[in-house]
Amino acid sequence: MLWKRIKAIASWLHLWIGLSTGIIVVIVAVSGCVLVFEDELFDFFHSDLVKVKETGPVRPVSELLCIAQKKLGNKKPVTDIRINEADRSYIFSASKVNKKEKMSLSYFSQFAYREDVYVNPYTGKVMGIIDVEHEFFNVTEQLHRQLLLVKPVGSLVIGSSILLFLIMLITGFMLWLPKNMKQLKRNMSVKWSAKWKRVNYDLHNSLGFYVLPIVMIIAITGLVWSFRWWESGIYRILGSPGRVELMRTPPKISSVVSNNTGNTLDNILASIQKQVADNYETIGLSIPQKDEQSLMAFVYHKHSSDGWRNMSYFYFDRRNGQQFDQLIHSQKPLGLKWRNSNKDIHTGRIYGLGTQILAFLASSICASLPISGFLIWWGKRNKKSKKTS
């Protein structure tokens, strides 16, 4: 009797949460399907920007920075540099967030500019510039994360909908639970010879069950970008503080200051490359602002021995190029290893093509569940209205 009451409550929650959040879930799931293969698709459609041939020694990064900055103009200072593998171009990024008074509800009001310059590191040729704010895959990501609304509003709407979706997944599993073996077999299969309403019901019932674990992981990792308290909670579950400090040692006040910013940047990159050898996919340099003393660099390594995204951090004094701190992947707490890997887990990229395909299939089925669920409800509704008439 108690179980029947619980299932009745679960059924009510499952129905009305599904009807109220269905459209958002479909949008998030469909955009998620695209983002699973974002890197591969971007490289395919922008191969003229991304791919380069090794035609000699790599030019100093300070020289390439000057070339990129000249292309952008002095009013758009470069804020980040990504040094990629030998057959790929370097990326110089410039971005500026608008002041609150200039923002509206639209995501497109958040930035004054956001541009990436692709430069051939061997020739110094500018391969092209992408307006990141309006680029297709970025727009898809912002639709996925915040419905193309400003972050405080959009991430709250998406996050709240996904929290409700988690409840819907749990209640859906409760409704799926069979009474006996005969019903178990029925709940795990589709009777293709039946009428379309029965086929639709079976697809909703069985496919929802099969993708449940994967979709739960996708939803749990996705909520990290919506709610700080959710992110902090996972950190604590993994034995880390609510937020892990990346830089452990602040830069010391030094009397040694280099007058040549270009040479300092070149020396910093050379120091990182010496430490990591050829074991990197990308080295990222965050160009400090005028009032900042430290330069932070991150390295995406090619290989990982523990299954997490292999990422390390290096810290340099911007005034003289001296390294004062580092956080190597093997030294990171479990919480930070997870946080650095969260996007790869979310998109299925964590273990390569196999898990990407699983994430893609799960997202595709997830997009279909609100639609098939709505059709089930609509069919029952019409059936009841016919009986009453």
PATITOR-494471 format. One record per residue (C-alpha): residue number from 1; x, y, z. Coordinates in steps of 0.1 Angstrom, whole numbers. Layout:
N
<node i="NUM" x="X" y="Y" z="Z"/>
...
***
This chain:
389
<node i="1" x="0" y="0" z="0"/>
<node i="2" x="28" y="24" z="9"/>
<node i="3" x="47" y="15" z="-23"/>
<node i="4" x="16" y="23" z="-44"/>
<node i="5" x="13" y="57" z="-27"/>
<node i="6" x="50" y="64" z="-33"/>
<node i="7" x="47" y="54" z="-70"/>
<node i="8" x="16" y="76" z="-73"/>
<node i="9" x="36" y="106" z="-60"/>
<node i="10" x="65" y="96" z="-83"/>
<node i="11" x="41" y="94" z="-113"/>
<node i="12" x="27" y="129" z="-105"/>
<node i="13" x="62" y="144" z="-101"/>
<node i="14" x="75" y="126" z="-133"/>
<node i="15" x="46" y="139" z="-154"/>
<node i="16" x="46" y="176" z="-143"/>
<node i="17" x="83" y="180" z="-141"/>
<node i="18" x="86" y="165" z="-176"/>
<node i="19" x="59" y="189" z="-190"/>
<node i="20" x="74" y="220" z="-173"/>
<node i="21" x="111" y="213" z="-183"/>
<node i="22" x="107" y="192" z="-214"/>
<node i="23" x="116" y="219" z="-239"/>
<node i="24" x="147" y="230" z="-220"/>
<node i="25" x="158" y="194" z="-217"/>
<node i="26" x="154" y="188" z="-254"/>
<node i="27" x="175" y="220" z="-262"/>
<node i="28" x="202" y="210" z="-238"/>
<node i="29" x="203" y="174" z="-250"/>
<node i="30" x="204" y="183" z="-287"/>
<node i="31" x="231" y="210" z="-283"/>
<node i="32" x="250" y="185" z="-261"/>
<node i="33" x="250" y="160" z="-290"/>
<node i="34" x="269" y="186" z="-311"/>
<node i="35" x="293" y="195" z="-283"/>
<node i="36" x="304" y="159" z="-278"/>
<node i="37" x="323" y="161" z="-310"/>
<node i="38" x="330" y="199" z="-309"/>
<node i="39" x="368" y="196" z="-312"/>
<node i="40" x="367" y="172" z="-341"/>
<node i="41" x="340" y="192" z="-360"/>
<node i="42" x="358" y="225" z="-354"/>
<node i="43" x="390" y="211" z="-367"/>
<node i="44" x="372" y="197" z="-398"/>
<node i="45" x="354" y="229" z="-407"/>
<node i="46" x="383" y="252" z="-398"/>
<node i="47" x="412" y="230" z="-410"/>
<node i="48" x="426" y="260" z="-429"/>
<node i="49" x="431" y="278" z="-396"/>
<node i="50" x="441" y="249" z="-374"/>
<node i="51" x="465" y="228" z="-395"/>
<node i="52" x="500" y="239" z="-404"/>
<node i="53" x="531" y="223" z="-419"/>
<node i="54" x="565" y="222" z="-402"/>
<node i="55" x="586" y="244" z="-425"/>
<node i="56" x="615" y="253" z="-401"/>
<node i="57" x="622" y="264" z="-366"/>
<node i="58" x="593" y="279" z="-345"/>
<node i="59" x="595" y="317" z="-342"/>
<node i="60" x="597" y="332" z="-307"/>
<node i="61" x="563" y="335" z="-291"/>
<node i="62" x="570" y="372" z="-283"/>
<node i="63" x="574" y="378" z="-320"/>
<node i="64" x="541" y="359" z="-328"/>
<node i="65" x="524" y="379" z="-301"/>
<node i="66" x="534" y="411" z="-317"/>
<node i="67" x="520" y="399" z="-351"/>
<node i="68" x="487" y="389" z="-335"/>
<node i="69" x="485" y="421" z="-315"/>
<node i="70" x="491" y="442" z="-347"/>
<node i="71" x="462" y="423" z="-364"/>
<node i="72" x="439" y="429" z="-335"/>
<node i="73" x="449" y="465" z="-329"/>
<node i="74" x="460" y="482" z="-296"/>
<node i="75" x="425" y="485" z="-283"/>
<node i="76" x="421" y="447" z="-280"/>
<node i="77" x="451" y="435" z="-260"/>
<node i="78" x="458" y="397" z="-261"/>
<node i="79" x="449" y="381" z="-228"/>
<node i="80" x="457" y="344" z="-235"/>
<node i="81" x="480" y="323" z="-257"/>
<node i="82" x="476" y="287" z="-266"/>
<node i="83" x="507" y="269" z="-278"/>
<node i="84" x="497" y="237" z="-296"/>
<node i="85" x="514" y="206" z="-310"/>
<node i="86" x="539" y="209" z="-339"/>
<node i="87" x="513" y="205" z="-367"/>
<node i="88" x="488" y="231" z="-353"/>
<node i="89" x="487" y="269" z="-353"/>
<node i="90" x="491" y="290" z="-321"/>
<node i="91" x="460" y="308" z="-309"/>
<node i="92" x="461" y="344" z="-295"/>
<node i="93" x="429" y="354" z="-277"/>
<node i="94" x="416" y="388" z="-268"/>
<node i="95" x="384" y="393" z="-247"/>
<node i="96" x="368" y="420" z="-226"/>
<node i="97" x="337" y="416" z="-205"/>
<node i="98" x="312" y="445" z="-207"/>
<node i="99" x="303" y="464" z="-176"/>
<node i="100" x="269" y="454" z="-160"/>
<node i="101" x="252" y="486" z="-171"/>
<node i="102" x="259" y="477" z="-207"/>
<node i="103" x="245" y="441" z="-204"/>
<node i="104" x="210" y="431" z="-212"/>
<node i="105" x="194" y="396" z="-208"/>
<node i="106" x="212" y="384" z="-240"/>
<node i="107" x="244" y="365" z="-239"/>
<node i="108" x="257" y="386" z="-268"/>
<node i="109" x="257" y="416" z="-245"/>
<node i="110" x="283" y="401" z="-221"/>
<node i="111" x="314" y="409" z="-241"/>
<node i="112" x="327" y="441" z="-257"/>
<node i="113" x="348" y="417" z="-279"/>
<node i="114" x="360" y="381" z="-279"/>
<node i="115" x="384" y="372" z="-307"/>
<node i="116" x="409" y="345" z="-315"/>
<node i="117" x="438" y="350" z="-339"/>
<node i="118" x="453" y="319" z="-355"/>
<node i="119" x="490" y="323" z="-364"/>
<node i="120" x="514" y="299" z="-381"/>
<node i="121" x="543" y="295" z="-356"/>
<node i="122" x="568" y="287" z="-384"/>
<node i="123" x="561" y="316" z="-408"/>
<node i="124" x="543" y="341" z="-386"/>
<node i="125" x="515" y="343" z="-411"/>
<node i="126" x="480" y="351" z="-396"/>
<node i="127" x="458" y="323" z="-408"/>
<node i="128" x="426" y="340" z="-398"/>
<node i="129" x="406" y="356" z="-370"/>
<node i="130" x="374" y="341" z="-355"/>
<node i="131" x="348" y="362" z="-337"/>
<node i="132" x="343" y="337" z="-309"/>
<node i="133" x="312" y="354" z="-295"/>
<node i="134" x="293" y="346" z="-327"/>
<node i="135" x="311" y="314" z="-338"/>
<node i="136" x="288" y="284" z="-342"/>
<node i="137" x="302" y="260" z="-316"/>
<node i="138" x="305" y="287" z="-290"/>
<node i="139" x="269" y="298" z="-296"/>
<node i="140" x="259" y="262" z="-293"/>
<node i="141" x="278" y="259" z="-260"/>
<node i="142" x="262" y="291" z="-246"/>
<node i="143" x="228" y="278" z="-257"/>
<node i="144" x="236" y="245" z="-239"/>
<node i="145" x="249" y="262" z="-207"/>
<node i="146" x="227" y="293" z="-204"/>
<node i="147" x="201" y="294" z="-232"/>
<node i="148" x="219" y="324" z="-248"/>
<node i="149" x="210" y="345" z="-218"/>
<node i="150" x="235" y="363" z="-195"/>
<node i="151" x="252" y="339" z="-172"/>
<node i="152" x="235" y="348" z="-139"/>
<node i="153" x="201" y="343" z="-154"/>
<node i="154" x="207" y="315" z="-180"/>
<node i="155" x="228" y="293" z="-158"/>
<node i="156" x="201" y="295" z="-131"/>
<node i="157" x="174" y="285" z="-155"/>
<node i="158" x="194" y="256" z="-170"/>
<node i="159" x="207" y="245" z="-136"/>
<node i="160" x="172" y="245" z="-120"/>
<node i="161" x="158" y="226" z="-150"/>
<node i="162" x="186" y="199" z="-148"/>
<node i="163" x="180" y="196" z="-110"/>
<node i="164" x="144" y="189" z="-117"/>
<node i="165" x="154" y="166" z="-145"/>
<node i="166" x="175" y="145" z="-120"/>
<node i="167" x="143" y="141" z="-99"/>
<node i="168" x="125" y="131" z="-131"/>
<node i="169" x="152" y="104" z="-138"/>
<node i="170" x="148" y="90" z="-103"/>
<node i="171" x="110" y="90" z="-104"/>
<node i="172" x="111" y="75" z="-139"/>
<node i="173" x="133" y="46" z="-125"/>
<node i="174" x="108" y="41" z="-97"/>
<node i="175" x="80" y="38" z="-122"/>
<node i="176" x="100" y="15" z="-143"/>
<node i="177" x="107" y="-10" z="-115"/>
<node i="178" x="89" y="-43" z="-124"/>
<node i="179" x="67" y="-64" z="-102"/>
<node i="180" x="79" y="-97" z="-116"/>
<node i="181" x="102" y="-113" z="-142"/>
<node i="182" x="75" y="-111" z="-169"/>
<node i="183" x="72" y="-74" z="-165"/>
<node i="184" x="110" y="-70" z="-163"/>
<node i="185" x="113" y="-85" z="-198"/>
<node i="186" x="86" y="-62" z="-211"/>
<node i="187" x="101" y="-32" z="-195"/>
<node i="188" x="135" y="-39" z="-212"/>
<node i="189" x="122" y="-45" z="-247"/>
<node i="190" x="101" y="-29" z="-274"/>
<node i="191" x="72" y="-47" z="-290"/>
<node i="192" x="77" y="-35" z="-326"/>
<node i="193" x="46" y="-53" z="-339"/>
<node i="194" x="23" y="-33" z="-317"/>
<node i="195" x="5" y="0" z="-325"/>
<node i="196" x="27" y="31" z="-325"/>
<node i="197" x="14" y="42" z="-291"/>
<node i="198" x="27" y="10" z="-275"/>
<node i="199" x="59" y="12" z="-294"/>
<node i="200" x="63" y="48" z="-282"/>
<node i="201" x="56" y="38" z="-247"/>
<node i="202" x="81" y="9" z="-248"/>
<node i="203" x="108" y="31" z="-263"/>
<node i="204" x="103" y="57" z="-236"/>
<node i="205" x="103" y="30" z="-209"/>
<node i="206" x="132" y="8" z="-221"/>
<node i="207" x="156" y="35" z="-236"/>
<node i="208" x="152" y="56" z="-205"/>
<node i="209" x="163" y="27" z="-184"/>
<node i="210" x="193" y="18" z="-205"/>
<node i="211" x="208" y="53" z="-206"/>
<node i="212" x="200" y="62" z="-170"/>
<node i="213" x="235" y="58" z="-155"/>
<node i="214" x="252" y="77" z="-183"/>
<node i="215" x="226" y="105" z="-183"/>
<node i="216" x="229" y="108" z="-145"/>
<node i="217" x="267" y="113" z="-149"/>
<node i="218" x="261" y="139" z="-176"/>
<node i="219" x="236" y="158" z="-155"/>
<node i="220" x="257" y="157" z="-123"/>
<node i="221" x="288" y="170" z="-141"/>
<node i="222" x="268" y="196" z="-160"/>
<node i="223" x="254" y="212" z="-128"/>
<node i="224" x="290" y="222" z="-119"/>
<node i="225" x="287" y="251" z="-143"/>
<node i="226" x="254" y="263" z="-129"/>
<node i="227" x="258" y="262" z="-91"/>
<node i="228" x="289" y="269" z="-70"/>
<node i="229" x="274" y="250" z="-41"/>
<node i="230" x="271" y="219" z="-62"/>
<node i="231" x="307" y="222" z="-73"/>
<node i="232" x="318" y="227" z="-37"/>
<node i="233" x="298" y="197" z="-26"/>
<node i="234" x="315" y="174" z="-51"/>
<node i="235" x="349" y="188" z="-39"/>
<node i="236" x="341" y="179" z="-3"/>
<node i="237" x="328" y="145" z="-12"/>
<node i="238" x="362" y="138" z="-29"/>
<node i="239" x="380" y="150" z="3"/>
<node i="240" x="390" y="184" z="-9"/>
<node i="241" x="381" y="219" z="5"/>
<node i="242" x="352" y="237" z="-12"/>
<node i="243" x="376" y="253" z="-36"/>
<node i="244" x="412" y="242" z="-42"/>
<node i="245" x="438" y="269" z="-43"/>
<node i="246" x="459" y="265" z="-75"/>
<node i="247" x="487" y="288" z="-65"/>
<node i="248" x="502" y="277" z="-32"/>
<node i="249" x="532" y="301" z="-29"/>
<node i="250" x="527" y="339" z="-37"/>
<node i="251" x="554" y="356" z="-57"/>
<node i="252" x="582" y="372" z="-36"/>
<node i="253" x="590" y="408" z="-40"/>
<node i="254" x="621" y="408" z="-62"/>
<node i="255" x="645" y="436" z="-71"/>
<node i="256" x="654" y="418" z="-104"/>
<node i="257" x="631" y="431" z="-131"/>
<node i="258" x="636" y="424" z="-168"/>
<node i="259" x="632" y="454" z="-191"/>
<node i="260" x="624" y="431" z="-221"/>
<node i="261" x="589" y="417" z="-218"/>
<node i="262" x="593" y="397" z="-250"/>
<node i="263" x="624" y="379" z="-238"/>
<node i="264" x="607" y="372" z="-205"/>
<node i="265" x="577" y="355" z="-223"/>
<node i="266" x="601" y="335" z="-245"/>
<node i="267" x="621" y="324" z="-214"/>
<node i="268" x="589" y="314" z="-196"/>
<node i="269" x="578" y="292" z="-225"/>
<node i="270" x="612" y="277" z="-229"/>
<node i="271" x="613" y="268" z="-192"/>
<node i="272" x="579" y="250" z="-194"/>
<node i="273" x="588" y="232" z="-226"/>
<node i="274" x="621" y="220" z="-210"/>
<node i="275" x="601" y="206" z="-180"/>
<node i="276" x="574" y="188" z="-199"/>
<node i="277" x="596" y="179" z="-230"/>
<node i="278" x="572" y="168" z="-259"/>
<node i="279" x="546" y="155" z="-235"/>
<node i="280" x="520" y="182" z="-241"/>
<node i="281" x="490" y="188" z="-263"/>
<node i="282" x="486" y="225" z="-253"/>
<node i="283" x="504" y="250" z="-232"/>
<node i="284" x="483" y="279" z="-222"/>
<node i="285" x="497" y="313" z="-211"/>
<node i="286" x="475" y="338" z="-193"/>
<node i="287" x="489" y="372" z="-200"/>
<node i="288" x="488" y="392" z="-167"/>
<node i="289" x="471" y="426" z="-165"/>
<node i="290" x="492" y="457" z="-156"/>
<node i="291" x="485" y="453" z="-118"/>
<node i="292" x="493" y="416" z="-117"/>
<node i="293" x="527" y="403" z="-107"/>
<node i="294" x="523" y="366" z="-117"/>
<node i="295" x="518" y="348" z="-149"/>
<node i="296" x="499" y="315" z="-148"/>
<node i="297" x="505" y="287" z="-173"/>
<node i="298" x="487" y="254" z="-177"/>
<node i="299" x="498" y="223" z="-196"/>
<node i="300" x="475" y="196" z="-211"/>
<node i="301" x="498" y="166" z="-212"/>
<node i="302" x="493" y="139" z="-238"/>
<node i="303" x="491" y="109" z="-215"/>
<node i="304" x="477" y="101" z="-181"/>
<node i="305" x="485" y="71" z="-159"/>
<node i="306" x="456" y="75" z="-136"/>
<node i="307" x="426" y="80" z="-159"/>
<node i="308" x="421" y="117" z="-152"/>
<node i="309" x="427" y="147" z="-175"/>
<node i="310" x="465" y="152" z="-171"/>
<node i="311" x="469" y="189" z="-165"/>
<node i="312" x="496" y="208" z="-146"/>
<node i="313" x="500" y="244" z="-135"/>
<node i="314" x="532" y="266" z="-135"/>
<node i="315" x="536" y="301" z="-120"/>
<node i="316" x="561" y="328" z="-130"/>
<node i="317" x="570" y="363" z="-118"/>
<node i="318" x="560" y="384" z="-148"/>
<node i="319" x="587" y="410" z="-140"/>
<node i="320" x="617" y="386" z="-145"/>
<node i="321" x="604" y="353" z="-158"/>
<node i="322" x="614" y="334" z="-127"/>
<node i="323" x="593" y="304" z="-117"/>
<node i="324" x="581" y="305" z="-81"/>
<node i="325" x="555" y="277" z="-79"/>
<node i="326" x="540" y="247" z="-97"/>
<node i="327" x="513" y="222" z="-93"/>
<node i="328" x="520" y="190" z="-112"/>
<node i="329" x="492" y="166" z="-120"/>
<node i="330" x="505" y="138" z="-98"/>
<node i="331" x="506" y="162" z="-68"/>
<node i="332" x="470" y="175" z="-72"/>
<node i="333" x="443" y="165" z="-47"/>
<node i="334" x="416" y="142" z="-60"/>
<node i="335" x="391" y="170" z="-61"/>
<node i="336" x="412" y="191" z="-84"/>
<node i="337" x="419" y="161" z="-106"/>
<node i="338" x="381" y="156" z="-110"/>
<node i="339" x="375" y="194" z="-116"/>
<node i="340" x="401" y="194" z="-144"/>
<node i="341" x="385" y="164" z="-159"/>
<node i="342" x="348" y="174" z="-154"/>
<node i="343" x="343" y="187" z="-190"/>
<node i="344" x="358" y="156" z="-205"/>
<node i="345" x="336" y="134" z="-183"/>
<node i="346" x="305" y="155" z="-192"/>
<node i="347" x="312" y="152" z="-229"/>
<node i="348" x="324" y="116" z="-229"/>
<node i="349" x="359" y="127" z="-241"/>
<node i="350" x="375" y="113" z="-209"/>
<node i="351" x="384" y="79" z="-225"/>
<node i="352" x="383" y="87" z="-262"/>
<node i="353" x="360" y="78" z="-290"/>
<node i="354" x="342" y="50" z="-272"/>
<node i="355" x="329" y="71" z="-244"/>
<node i="356" x="322" y="100" z="-267"/>
<node i="357" x="298" y="77" z="-287"/>
<node i="358" x="281" y="66" z="-255"/>
<node i="359" x="276" y="103" z="-245"/>
<node i="360" x="263" y="111" z="-279"/>
<node i="361" x="238" y="82" z="-279"/>
<node i="362" x="227" y="90" z="-244"/>
<node i="363" x="222" y="127" z="-252"/>
<node i="364" x="202" y="117" z="-284"/>
<node i="365" x="179" y="94" z="-264"/>
<node i="366" x="177" y="120" z="-237"/>
<node i="367" x="164" y="145" z="-263"/>
<node i="368" x="137" y="120" z="-273"/>
<node i="369" x="124" y="112" z="-238"/>
<node i="370" x="105" y="145" z="-232"/>
<node i="371" x="89" y="141" z="-267"/>
<node i="372" x="79" y="104" z="-262"/>
<node i="373" x="67" y="112" z="-227"/>
<node i="374" x="46" y="141" z="-239"/>
<node i="375" x="30" y="118" z="-266"/>
<node i="376" x="22" y="92" z="-239"/>
<node i="377" x="5" y="119" z="-217"/>
<node i="378" x="-14" y="134" z="-248"/>
<node i="379" x="-26" y="100" z="-258"/>
<node i="380" x="-40" y="92" z="-223"/>
<node i="381" x="-55" y="127" z="-221"/>
<node i="382" x="-74" y="122" z="-254"/>
<node i="383" x="-85" y="87" z="-243"/>
<node i="384" x="-100" y="102" z="-211"/>
<node i="385" x="-117" y="130" z="-230"/>
<node i="386" x="-133" y="105" z="-254"/>
<node i="387" x="-146" y="84" z="-225"/>
<node i="388" x="-162" y="114" z="-207"/>
<node i="389" x="-179" y="125" z="-240"/>
***
